[in-house]
Each structure stands twice: as structure tokens, then as C-alpha cells.
Amino acid sequence: MQHTAKYIFVTGGVTSSLGKGILSASLAKLLQARGYRVTIQKFDPYINIDPGTLNPYEHGECYVTRDGAETDLDLGHYERFLNVPTSQANNVTTGRIYETVIQRERKGEYLGKTVQVIPHITDEIKRRFTLLNDNGDYDVIITEVGGTVGDIESLPYIEALRQFRYEHGVQHCLVIHLTLIPYLTAVGELKTKPTQHSVKELLSYGIQPDILVCRTEHRLGEELKGKLARFCNVEEKAVIENINAPTIYDVPFLLIKEQLDLIVLDKLGLPRGELKGLNSWKNFVNRLKNPSDEITIGLVGKYVELKDAYLSIHESLKIAGTELELDVHIKWIHSEDINTENAERMLGGLDGILVGPGFGERGVDGKILAVKFARENHVPFFGICLGMQVAVVEFGRNVLHLKDCYSAEFAPKCKNPVIDMMEEQKNVTQMGGTMRLGEYDCEIMEGTWAFKAYEKTAIRERHRHRYEFNSKFRNEYEKAGMKMSGINPQSNLVEIIEIPDHPYFLAAQFHPEYSSTVETPHPLFVSFVAGAYTTKTAKRKM
């Protein structure tokens, strides 16, 4: 059998949320730095077709790829670390697996056979393992298996992994098991028993992990590593300490110290190569830890209790700040808590205000008040998706004084729907995967903040929305001082709005946070952070 790629599978044990995504992205970064072509994919065990219809409180943000796939937030980590775009093929759910198998069964492709988890579901999972490399684009494919070993819903993936490893050979397939080593404060000890049981569970399914990566709050020590190796049947050098890091961007360097990348390459029979592609990453981390100044940005949203709901925005602000050698402190502000009486107390003292995306009317009034405060008090403002739409509503109400001015999403019968449903969305009945998704063109007007940020007139950005600025009101808005600085050339959709006579006021219908990476910070985030800092320094001199 000819093998065009090596496969690394990352499983999780003991508990969820250990950081399989960060581990996968960090290992991929190290292999990439050694000259290998690497990609990462995520297999999620839930039955939803994709996370597009999941509540952000349930699953965090829904990350959108260039080709319009609504995916797991870990794909954001993959792109930010590797600076390589992902696609629909990089995220697979149980729902999509079953949907494919059932569609084939309905077409009669199984020739009357009884369709079962084994072999039909597991065969489809195995097919998806290799789908990314149909064109031979990659040397190494890392597959993150969602969930925790022992979960019922993960069993088909674990069985598919067992079969895949047997069929392709252990020299071409590596299993990394990420597990937790808890620390019991009462006795002052790290405990290995949960990890031993997790590995035993994996062994019961026919899979022996090659490498143990141990998430811990305290150093493991050689004695404990030896104990884990002895009872989990792995080499002692393959017991990797994954101690809590100051930032997620430190993790690759911590894994270098543990020689994870070298162990992986040796076990896969790949040349080690020279580690020479991390200079820009080192410079980034150095600037991140040694800022020259700081600013505070208020992130106004309706899901702020779960920070992962705005994960890409949070990271994009941090990355932009690092590019400018600034420490960006983020103040999380729940839009439902903002009212006319407390707006000054909640929003005063901020160097910039970002109003984030979201769906549904809850918290919209608070977002509108946040925009009003930023506009009237000359606080640098950045709006994203719904953040742009509420900026349009606020301007219509308080500058144009339009009566009954609102978005048709929240008031379908309002007299002045300055935000209206896109024409092609009006006959859509299914919710999942039917919004305006993925990359679309935008033409930028010269002499605007957007043009200064991008330094070009033609761009492409990722979208996720059903509603848009109602172009019937465009002349009124522009006469009153709001510039439509970015327009989609095919549909004439307004993509970017600005208020030129403000220190910084820009909002976008698209989602720039999805395109910001460590190596290429998004220009609009850099522009916003720079505008906030310029305004702050100007106030200092007054």
C-alpha cells in the first residue's frame, strides 16, 4: 500500500476541555516549522450537521471558513497558528457522517444490505480521515477526535481509528492521548490513577496510545513520568508534560522543551529536519509579553458569560495589540446590563468600544446605547455584523430622527426597516447552513479608514448573516454624514460603514475576526486598536 501522508490522532481522556485543539495546533506549528506540509481536522461526536444552529452558550463561537462552512471554534486555532485556511473538509460531525450514509442507503448504494454502525458508519469515518489529502497536498494530517474516551457518542470514531490504524500500519498512524493529572491540594500530590483508567479504557477498545500528553498545574517530575510510562505501556520519553502556560501562544515552546515534535517524527519514521520556521512566532510572543503601553477595549456582547462565544474577536484584539506593542485589556460588558442611567458608568473610561455579533433581539437595546455612547462621546468604535446593524439603527434614530426605525429581524412591520432581510433569504425555510456564508468581494472607497487599513480597494471577507443594510436609505445616511466605504460589487450590499468626522467609527457586515492570524493580523483590528491608542494619547496631552 502506498502512503502519501502520515496520520496523527489526538484523543482526550479523564475530562473535556483539556485543550486538544491547542495541542493539535501547537504540534502542527512545530512540524510546519520543520518544513512539513501539515493540516488539522476536527471530528465532533454530536449529531448536529454543523454547529451553525447551536447556541453559543452551548458550544462557543461558530467559526466560518472561506468556503462557507460553519465549523467548530478549534478551526480558528488551527488557522491562527498555521496561517493556512481551513475548509468544510476540516470539520466533520456525527450528524454529517450519518446524513451521508443515510443518503447513500436511500439511493440503494448498499445493494440491500443492512446498514450498521460497523462497517458502514466506521467506513465513512475512515473515508473522511483521508479526504483532505485527495490531492496529496499534505505530509502530515492531524485529526482531533472530539469528546472524551469512554463517551458513548465517541465509540464509532474510536473503532474507526482502530481499524484505520490496523489497515494503514502503526508506522503510518500515531495516537496521542491528552489526559489530566489532577492535583489534590489536601494531600499535596499529583494523581495518576485517572490517566491509568483512561488509557485502560482506550486499550479495551483495541488502541494503545503511542504518546501521553499530560495536562497539569504542577511539574510532573521524572519519577511520576516513569510511573505513568510503566502503567500505561508507553516509553518514558513519550510521557509529555503539558503544564499550564501563561498564554496559548507559549505552548509550542513548552512542547519543544519536551521534544514532542522529535518524538512524533521518530515514531513516524520521518526525518527530523531543522527547526527554523519559528522566528516570527518568537518575535510575536516576545512583543506579547513586553508591551510598550496598554489600552482598554470594551467588548459589548450578549454571550459574554462564556468567553469562547467571542473567541476569535478576543484573539484578534490581542494579536492586533501585539502587532502594535500594546497590551489590550478587554472589559467584557453584557449588553443587557446597559441602560440610559448607567451607560456612563459602564462605558466611561474605555479607550475603544467593540460591539460584537449575535442573533435575536435580547440585548439589542444595550448595543444601540453602546453605539450612541461611542458616537456622542467620540470613543473609537468598531462594529461587527450585528454590531454594524445596530450602528445603522442608532444613527437612523438619533441623527436622522427616523420614526419607528429598526431592523426587520426584530420588528418586521416597522415603518423604517433600515436593516432588512436579504432578498435571497426571504424564501429560506431551513435554518442550518442557509445564511450568506463564506467569502464575498468588497470594493473599498479610497481615502477612508478602511482603505488606509487594507491599503487596497479589492478585498474578500467572510460573512454569516441574513440581514443587510437597506439600500433605500443610503442617500439619507450619506447626506447626514455616514459613509458607505465598502460595497459588494455584485449585489451592491453595503459591507462597511464609517463616520469620517469621528476619531474612529467603523463597522463591517462581515466577520474580520475569522481571518486574523498570528502572522497576518487583520488590518481592521490593527486599525481599530491603533485608532483607540491614538485617541488615548491625544487625551493624555490635553
C-alpha positions as CSV (number, residue, x, y, z in Angstrom):
1,M,0.0,0.0,0.0
2,Q,1.4,3.4,-1.0
3,H,1.1,6.1,1.8
4,T,1.1,9.7,0.8
5,A,0.7,11.1,4.3
6,K,1.3,10.2,7.9
7,Y,-1.7,10.4,10.3
8,I,-1.7,11.6,13.9
9,F,-4.8,11.2,16.0
10,V,-5.4,13.2,19.2
11,T,-7.8,11.7,21.7
12,G,-8.8,13.1,25.1
13,G,-9.3,11.4,28.5
14,V,-10.5,12.0,32.0
15,T,-12.3,15.2,31.3
16,S,-13.3,17.5,28.4
17,S,-11.9,21.0,27.7
18,L,-8.3,19.9,28.2
19,G,-7.1,21.7,25.1
20,K,-6.9,19.1,22.3
21,G,-7.3,21.9,19.8
22,I,-4.4,23.9,21.2
23,L,-2.2,20.8,21.5
24,S,-3.0,19.8,17.9
25,A,-2.4,23.4,16.6
26,S,0.9,23.6,18.5
27,L,2.2,20.3,17.3
28,A,1.2,21.2,13.8
29,K,3.1,24.5,14.1
30,L,6.3,22.7,15.2
31,L,6.0,20.2,12.3
32,Q,5.3,23.1,9.9
33,A,8.4,24.9,11.3
34,R,10.5,21.8,10.4
35,G,9.4,22.0,6.8
36,Y,6.4,19.7,6.7
37,R,3.1,20.4,5.0
38,V,0.5,19.9,7.8
39,T,-3.2,20.3,8.2
40,I,-5.6,19.6,11.1
41,Q,-9.2,18.3,11.1
42,K,-11.7,18.0,13.9
43,F,-14.2,15.2,14.3
44,D,-17.1,16.1,16.6
45,P,-19.3,13.4,18.1
46,Y,-22.6,15.5,18.3
47,I,-25.5,14.7,15.9
48,N,-25.9,18.3,14.6
49,I,-24.8,18.5,11.0
50,D,-22.7,21.5,12.0
51,P,-22.5,24.0,14.9
52,G,-24.4,26.6,12.9
53,T,-27.6,26.2,14.8
54,L,-26.0,25.6,18.3
55,N,-26.5,28.2,21.0
56,P,-23.1,30.0,21.7
57,Y,-23.7,29.2,25.4
58,E,-23.6,25.5,24.4
59,H,-20.7,25.4,22.1
60,G,-18.9,28.8,22.0
61,E,-18.5,30.7,18.7
62,C,-19.3,29.2,15.3
63,Y,-16.3,29.6,13.1
64,V,-16.8,30.2,9.4
65,T,-14.3,29.1,6.8
66,R,-13.6,30.7,3.4
67,D,-15.8,28.2,1.6
68,G,-18.8,29.0,3.9
69,A,-18.7,26.1,6.3
70,E,-20.0,26.7,9.8
71,T,-17.5,24.8,12.0
72,D,-16.1,24.2,15.4
73,L,-14.1,27.0,17.1
74,D,-11.0,24.8,17.1
75,L,-10.6,25.5,13.4
76,G,-10.0,29.1,14.4
77,H,-7.0,28.0,16.5
78,Y,-5.8,25.9,13.5
79,E,-5.8,28.9,11.2
80,R,-4.4,31.4,13.7
81,F,-1.5,29.0,14.5
82,L,-0.7,27.7,11.0
83,N,-1.7,30.7,8.9
84,V,-3.3,28.3,6.5
85,P,-7.0,28.4,5.6
86,T,-9.3,25.5,6.5
87,S,-12.4,24.3,4.7
88,Q,-15.6,22.3,5.2
89,A,-13.5,19.2,5.0
90,N,-11.6,20.1,8.1
91,N,-14.6,19.7,10.4
92,V,-16.9,16.6,10.4
93,T,-19.7,15.8,12.8
94,T,-21.6,12.6,13.6
95,G,-24.6,14.2,12.0
96,R,-22.8,14.7,8.7
97,I,-21.5,11.1,8.8
98,Y,-25.0,9.7,9.3
99,E,-26.5,12.1,6.8
100,T,-24.1,10.8,4.1
101,V,-24.7,7.2,5.0
102,I,-28.5,7.5,5.0
103,Q,-28.5,9.4,1.7
104,R,-26.5,6.5,0.2
105,E,-28.9,4.0,1.6
106,R,-31.8,5.9,0.1
107,K,-30.1,5.7,-3.3
108,G,-29.7,2.0,-3.0
109,E,-25.9,2.2,-3.0
110,Y,-25.6,-0.5,-0.3
111,L,-27.3,-3.1,-2.5
112,G,-29.9,-4.1,0.0
113,K,-27.5,-4.7,2.9
114,T,-28.5,-3.9,6.5
115,V,-26.9,-0.6,7.2
116,Q,-25.0,-0.7,10.5
117,V,-22.5,1.3,12.6
118,I,-19.9,-1.3,11.6
119,P,-19.0,-1.3,8.8
120,H,-21.0,1.5,7.2
121,I,-20.6,4.3,9.7
122,T,-17.0,3.4,10.5
123,D,-16.1,3.1,6.8
124,E,-17.5,6.6,6.2
125,I,-15.4,8.0,9.1
126,K,-12.3,6.3,7.7
127,R,-13.0,7.8,4.3
128,R,-13.2,11.2,5.9
129,F,-9.9,10.7,7.7
130,T,-8.2,10.8,4.3
131,L,-10.4,13.1,2.4
132,L,-8.3,16.2,3.0
133,N,-5.3,14.6,1.2
134,D,-7.0,13.5,-2.0
135,N,-4.6,15.7,-4.0
136,G,-1.6,14.8,-1.9
137,D,-1.2,18.3,-0.5
138,Y,0.0,17.2,2.9
139,D,2.8,15.3,4.5
140,V,1.1,15.0,7.9
141,I,-2.6,15.1,8.8
142,I,-3.6,15.7,12.5
143,T,-7.1,14.5,13.4
144,E,-8.6,15.8,16.7
145,V,-11.2,13.4,17.9
146,G,-13.8,15.4,19.9
147,G,-15.2,14.3,23.2
148,T,-13.6,12.1,25.9
149,V,-12.7,8.4,25.6
150,G,-15.5,6.4,27.2
151,D,-18.3,8.6,25.9
152,I,-20.9,6.6,24.1
153,E,-21.1,9.0,21.2
154,S,-17.3,8.8,20.6
155,L,-17.3,5.0,20.2
156,P,-17.7,4.9,16.4
157,Y,-14.7,7.2,16.0
158,I,-12.5,5.2,18.3
159,E,-13.5,2.0,16.4
160,A,-12.8,3.6,13.1
161,L,-9.4,4.8,14.4
162,R,-8.6,1.2,15.5
163,Q,-9.5,-0.2,12.1
164,F,-7.7,2.6,10.2
165,R,-4.5,2.1,12.2
166,Y,-4.6,-1.7,11.6
167,E,-5.2,-1.2,7.8
168,H,-2.5,1.5,7.3
169,G,0.1,0.2,9.8
170,V,1.3,1.7,13.1
171,Q,4.3,3.2,11.3
172,H,1.9,5.5,9.4
173,C,-0.5,6.2,12.2
174,L,0.3,7.7,15.6
175,V,-2.1,8.1,18.6
176,I,-1.6,10.9,21.1
177,H,-3.7,10.7,24.2
178,L,-4.2,14.0,26.1
179,T,-5.2,13.4,29.7
180,L,-5.4,15.2,33.0
181,I,-3.1,14.7,36.0
182,P,-5.1,16.3,38.8
183,Y,-3.5,17.8,41.9
184,L,-5.1,17.1,45.3
185,T,-4.4,20.0,47.5
186,A,-5.4,18.2,50.7
187,V,-2.6,15.7,50.3
188,G,-0.3,17.8,48.1
189,E,0.1,15.2,45.4
190,L,-0.5,14.8,41.7
191,K,-2.6,11.7,41.0
192,T,-2.0,9.4,38.0
193,K,-5.0,7.0,38.6
194,P,-7.5,8.8,36.3
195,T,-5.0,8.7,33.5
196,Q,-4.3,5.0,34.1
197,H,-8.0,4.3,33.9
198,S,-8.4,6.4,30.8
199,V,-5.6,4.5,29.0
200,K,-7.1,1.2,30.2
201,E,-10.4,2.3,28.6
202,L,-8.7,3.1,25.4
203,L,-6.9,-0.3,25.5
204,S,-10.2,-2.0,25.9
205,Y,-11.2,-0.6,22.5
206,G,-8.0,-2.0,21.0
207,I,-5.9,1.1,20.9
208,Q,-2.6,1.6,22.6
209,P,-1.6,5.3,22.7
210,D,1.9,6.0,21.5
211,I,2.3,9.2,23.4
212,L,0.8,10.5,26.6
213,V,0.4,14.3,26.9
214,C,-0.4,15.2,30.5
215,R,-2.2,18.4,31.3
216,T,-1.1,19.5,34.7
217,E,-0.8,22.5,37.0
218,H,2.4,21.3,38.6
219,R,5.6,19.8,37.2
220,L,5.4,16.0,36.8
221,G,9.0,15.1,37.7
222,E,10.9,12.1,36.3
223,E,9.5,9.6,39.0
224,L,5.9,10.4,38.1
225,K,6.7,10.2,34.4
226,G,8.2,6.8,34.9
227,K,5.2,5.6,36.8
228,L,2.9,6.7,34.0
229,A,5.1,5.0,31.4
230,R,5.1,1.8,33.4
231,F,1.4,1.5,34.0
232,C,0.3,2.9,30.6
233,N,2.6,0.9,28.4
234,V,4.4,3.9,26.8
235,E,8.0,4.9,26.6
236,E,9.1,7.2,29.4
237,K,10.3,9.8,26.9
238,A,6.8,9.7,25.3
239,V,5.2,10.9,28.6
240,I,4.9,14.6,27.8
241,E,4.3,17.3,30.4
242,N,1.7,19.9,29.3
243,I,1.8,22.4,32.1
244,N,-0.5,25.4,32.2
245,A,1.1,28.1,30.1
246,P,0.9,31.9,30.5
247,T,-0.7,32.2,27.0
248,I,-1.8,29.6,24.4
249,Y,1.0,31.0,22.2
250,D,3.6,29.7,24.7
251,V,2.5,26.1,24.2
252,P,4.7,25.3,21.1
253,F,7.8,26.4,23.0
254,L,6.8,24.2,26.1
255,L,6.3,21.3,23.7
256,I,9.8,21.9,22.2
257,K,11.3,21.5,25.7
258,E,9.5,18.2,26.0
259,Q,10.7,17.2,22.5
260,L,7.2,16.2,21.4
261,D,7.9,17.1,17.7
262,L,11.0,15.0,17.6
263,I,9.3,12.0,19.3
264,V,6.5,12.2,16.8
265,L,8.8,12.4,13.8
266,D,10.9,9.5,15.0
267,K,7.9,7.3,15.7
268,L,6.5,8.1,12.2
269,G,9.9,7.4,10.6
270,L,10.2,11.0,9.2
271,P,13.4,13.0,9.0
272,R,13.7,15.5,11.9
273,G,14.6,18.4,9.7
274,E,15.8,21.7,11.0
275,L,13.5,23.8,13.3
276,K,13.9,27.1,11.5
277,G,10.4,28.5,10.9
278,L,9.6,29.9,14.4
279,N,11.4,33.3,14.3
280,S,8.2,35.3,13.6
281,W,6.4,33.3,16.3
282,K,9.2,34.1,18.8
283,N,9.0,37.7,18.0
284,F,5.3,37.7,18.4
285,V,5.4,36.1,21.8
286,N,8.2,38.5,22.9
287,R,6.1,41.5,21.9
288,L,3.0,39.9,23.6
289,K,4.9,39.7,26.9
290,N,6.7,43.0,26.6
291,P,4.2,45.7,25.5
292,S,5.2,49.4,25.5
293,D,1.8,50.6,26.6
294,E,-1.8,49.5,27.2
295,I,-5.3,50.3,26.2
296,T,-8.7,49.0,27.4
297,I,-11.4,47.9,24.9
298,G,-15.0,47.3,26.0
299,L,-16.4,44.2,24.2
300,V,-20.2,44.6,24.2
301,G,-22.0,41.3,23.6
302,K,-24.9,39.2,24.7
303,Y,-23.0,36.0,25.4
304,V,-20.1,37.4,27.5
305,E,-20.6,34.9,30.3
306,L,-18.9,32.3,28.0
307,K,-15.8,33.9,26.7
308,D,-15.5,31.3,24.0
309,A,-18.6,32.8,22.3
310,Y,-16.3,35.6,21.2
311,L,-13.1,33.7,21.0
312,S,-11.9,34.9,17.6
313,I,-12.7,38.5,18.4
314,H,-10.7,38.2,21.7
315,E,-7.7,36.7,20.0
316,S,-7.9,39.2,17.1
317,L,-7.8,42.1,19.5
318,K,-4.8,40.5,21.4
319,I,-3.0,39.8,18.1
320,A,-3.6,43.4,16.8
321,G,-2.4,44.8,20.1
322,T,0.8,42.7,19.9
323,E,1.4,43.9,16.4
324,L,1.4,47.5,17.8
325,E,3.3,46.5,21.0
326,L,0.2,47.3,23.1
327,D,-1.4,45.2,25.9
328,V,-5.1,45.2,25.0
329,H,-7.2,44.8,28.2
330,I,-10.7,43.6,27.3
331,K,-13.6,44.6,29.5
332,W,-16.5,42.2,29.0
333,I,-19.8,44.1,29.0
334,H,-23.1,42.3,28.8
335,S,-25.4,44.4,26.5
336,E,-28.5,43.5,28.6
337,D,-26.9,45.4,31.5
338,I,-26.6,48.7,29.7
339,N,-29.4,51.3,30.1
340,T,-29.7,55.1,29.8
341,E,-29.0,55.5,33.5
342,N,-25.8,53.5,33.8
343,A,-24.2,53.9,30.3
344,E,-21.7,56.4,31.5
345,R,-20.6,54.2,34.5
346,M,-20.4,51.1,32.3
347,L,-18.8,52.6,29.2
348,G,-16.9,55.6,30.6
349,G,-13.1,55.4,30.7
350,L,-12.8,52.9,27.8
351,D,-10.3,53.6,25.1
352,G,-12.5,51.9,22.5
353,I,-15.8,50.1,22.2
354,L,-16.4,47.0,20.1
355,V,-20.0,45.8,19.6
356,G,-20.0,42.2,18.6
357,P,-22.2,39.9,16.5
358,G,-25.2,37.9,17.7
359,F,-28.7,36.8,16.8
360,G,-32.1,37.6,18.4
361,E,-33.5,40.8,20.0
362,R,-32.2,40.1,23.5
363,G,-29.6,42.7,24.5
364,V,-30.0,44.8,21.3
365,D,-31.1,47.9,23.1
366,G,-28.0,47.8,25.2
367,K,-25.9,47.5,22.0
368,I,-27.6,50.5,20.5
369,L,-26.9,52.5,23.6
370,A,-23.2,51.5,23.5
371,V,-23.0,52.8,19.9
372,K,-24.8,56.0,20.9
373,F,-22.3,56.5,23.7
374,A,-19.3,55.9,21.5
375,R,-20.6,58.2,18.7
376,E,-21.6,61.1,21.0
377,N,-18.5,60.9,23.3
378,H,-16.0,60.4,20.5
379,V,-14.9,57.0,21.7
380,P,-13.3,54.9,18.9
381,F,-15.9,52.3,17.8
382,F,-15.8,49.1,15.8
383,G,-18.9,47.1,15.0
384,I,-19.1,43.6,13.6
385,C,-22.1,42.1,11.8
386,L,-25.0,42.8,14.2
387,G,-22.6,45.5,15.6
388,M,-22.8,47.3,12.2
389,Q,-26.6,46.8,12.0
390,V,-27.2,48.4,15.4
391,A,-24.9,51.3,14.5
392,V,-27.1,51.9,11.4
393,V,-30.3,51.8,13.6
394,E,-28.7,54.1,16.2
395,F,-27.8,56.6,13.5
396,G,-31.2,56.4,11.9
397,R,-32.9,57.1,15.2
398,N,-30.7,59.7,16.8
399,V,-29.2,61.6,13.8
400,L,-31.8,61.1,11.0
401,H,-34.7,61.0,13.6
402,L,-36.5,58.4,11.6
403,K,-39.7,57.3,13.3
404,D,-40.1,53.6,14.1
405,C,-36.6,52.9,12.8
406,Y,-35.4,49.4,13.5
407,S,-34.2,46.1,12.0
408,A,-36.8,43.9,10.3
409,E,-35.2,41.0,12.1
410,F,-36.7,42.3,15.4
411,A,-39.7,44.3,14.1
412,P,-40.8,43.0,10.7
413,K,-43.6,45.6,10.4
414,C,-41.6,48.7,11.5
415,K,-42.1,51.8,9.3
416,N,-38.4,52.3,8.6
417,P,-36.6,49.0,8.3
418,V,-33.1,50.4,7.8
419,I,-31.9,46.8,8.2
420,D,-33.9,44.3,6.1
421,M,-33.7,40.7,5.2
422,M,-31.6,39.9,2.1
423,E,-33.8,39.2,-0.9
424,E,-32.4,35.7,-1.5
425,Q,-33.1,34.8,2.2
426,K,-36.9,35.6,2.1
427,N,-37.9,32.1,0.9
428,V,-35.5,30.2,3.0
429,T,-37.2,27.8,5.4
430,Q,-34.3,25.7,6.8
431,M,-32.1,27.3,9.4
432,G,-28.8,25.3,9.2
433,G,-26.2,26.4,6.6
434,T,-28.6,28.7,4.7
435,M,-27.3,32.2,5.7
436,R,-24.9,34.2,3.5
437,L,-21.8,32.3,4.4
438,G,-18.2,32.4,3.4
439,E,-16.0,34.8,1.4
440,Y,-17.5,37.6,-0.8
441,D,-16.0,40.5,-2.6
442,C,-15.9,44.0,-1.3
443,E,-14.8,47.2,-3.1
444,I,-13.4,49.9,-0.8
445,M,-13.6,53.6,-1.4
446,E,-10.2,55.4,-1.4
447,G,-9.5,57.9,1.3
448,T,-11.4,56.1,4.0
449,W,-10.3,54.3,7.2
450,A,-11.0,51.0,5.5
451,F,-8.7,51.9,2.6
452,K,-5.9,53.1,5.0
453,A,-6.2,49.8,6.8
454,Y,-6.2,47.4,3.8
455,E,-4.1,49.7,1.5
456,K,-6.1,48.3,-1.5
457,T,-9.6,48.7,-2.9
458,A,-10.5,45.0,-3.7
459,I,-10.8,42.6,-0.7
460,R,-12.6,39.4,0.2
461,E,-14.1,38.7,3.6
462,R,-16.1,36.0,5.4
463,H,-19.8,36.5,6.1
464,R,-22.5,35.0,8.3
465,H,-25.8,36.8,8.2
466,R,-29.3,37.0,6.8
467,Y,-30.0,40.8,7.1
468,E,-28.3,43.7,5.4
469,F,-28.4,47.5,5.3
470,N,-31.5,48.6,3.4
471,S,-30.1,50.5,0.4
472,K,-33.3,52.6,0.1
473,F,-31.9,54.7,2.9
474,R,-28.4,55.0,1.6
475,N,-28.7,58.6,0.3
476,E,-30.2,59.8,3.5
477,Y,-27.5,58.3,5.6
478,E,-24.7,59.6,3.4
479,K,-26.1,63.1,3.4
480,A,-26.2,63.0,7.2
481,G,-22.5,62.0,7.4
482,M,-22.3,58.2,7.4
483,K,-20.1,57.0,4.6
484,M,-20.7,53.6,2.9
485,S,-17.0,52.9,2.4
486,G,-17.2,49.2,1.4
487,I,-19.7,47.8,-1.2
488,N,-20.1,44.3,-2.7
489,P,-19.7,44.8,-6.4
490,Q,-22.1,42.0,-7.4
491,S,-25.1,42.7,-5.1
492,N,-24.4,46.3,-4.1
493,L,-24.6,45.2,-0.5
494,V,-23.1,47.7,2.0
495,E,-20.2,46.0,3.6
496,I,-18.5,48.8,5.6
497,I,-19.8,52.0,7.2
498,E,-17.9,54.9,8.6
499,I,-18.4,58.3,10.2
500,P,-15.5,60.4,9.0
501,D,-15.9,63.3,11.5
502,H,-15.3,61.0,14.4
503,P,-12.0,59.9,16.0
504,Y,-12.6,56.4,14.7
505,F,-16.0,54.9,13.8
506,L,-16.1,51.9,11.5
507,A,-18.4,48.9,11.3
508,A,-18.4,45.9,9.0
509,Q,-21.2,43.5,7.9
510,F,-18.6,40.7,7.6
511,H,-16.5,38.9,10.2
512,P,-12.9,40.1,10.1
513,E,-12.1,38.1,13.2
514,Y,-12.2,34.9,11.2
515,S,-9.2,36.0,9.1
516,S,-6.8,37.3,11.7
517,T,-3.8,35.1,12.4
518,V,-0.6,35.5,14.4
519,E,1.5,36.0,11.2
520,T,-1.1,38.2,9.5
521,P,-3.1,40.3,12.0
522,H,-6.4,41.5,10.4
523,P,-6.0,45.1,9.2
524,L,-9.3,46.3,10.6
525,F,-8.4,45.1,14.1
526,V,-5.0,46.8,13.8
527,S,-6.7,49.9,12.5
528,F,-9.2,50.0,15.4
529,V,-6.6,49.3,18.1
530,A,-4.3,52.0,16.6
531,G,-7.3,54.4,16.5
532,A,-8.1,53.7,20.1
533,Y,-4.5,54.3,21.2
534,T,-4.1,57.5,19.1
535,T,-7.3,58.9,20.8
536,K,-6.0,57.8,24.2
537,T,-2.6,59.5,23.7
538,A,-4.3,62.6,22.4
539,K,-6.4,62.8,25.6
540,R,-3.2,62.5,27.7
541,K,-1.8,65.6,26.1
542,M,-4.9,67.7,26.7
